[in-house]
Amino acid sequence: MRIKRIPQKVNHEISDLSESIDLELMRPLIEKYKNKKGNLIPLLQGTQEIYGYIPREAFLKLNSVTGLELNEMYGVATFYAQFRLSPAGKHIIKMCHGTACHVQGVTAITDELSDLLNVKDGETTEDKIFTLETVACLGCCSLAPVMMIGEETYGKLTPNQAAKIVKEIRRNEKLRENEKV
């Protein structure tokens, strides 16, 4: 759960994005849940699983095929922190801001990473490698201060250690990118 919800910038014009989003990928998901009661959250979760976020075009498709109301879908998607309305980075950095982590100085670590990545809470780096998020608790209080990147947990951090971890991941991503070329 995020501590502070960041307003999403939503482009209300359907432009060339609809060409890059293959809505046919949603067909099996829609067929599975189309006529089931309580299908809203599973449809949103499945859509996000497909695209990594919930594109506007997907909301429109769900509305036209299932009859779910746009305002209801947007209400649920903006209420629950698990849903994204814009693409996330390849690596999501979750900074624990629970009590134990707060007391152990996680704010300084978050500030360090925010400066290093040039993003604020909830934002994604320009290179789409990282998304930085603050969360209420990661359940690793004995390791405070803690961050998670993907499924990997890093504890007892200092700002320098956290920056070093992120720099190493970015370096490895750049190396992989160069190997593809």
Summary of the structure (lengths in Angstrom):
residues: 181
radius of gyration: 18.3
end to end distance: 38.4
largest distance: 51.9
contacts: 507
relative contact order: 0.14
helix: 50%
strand: 11%
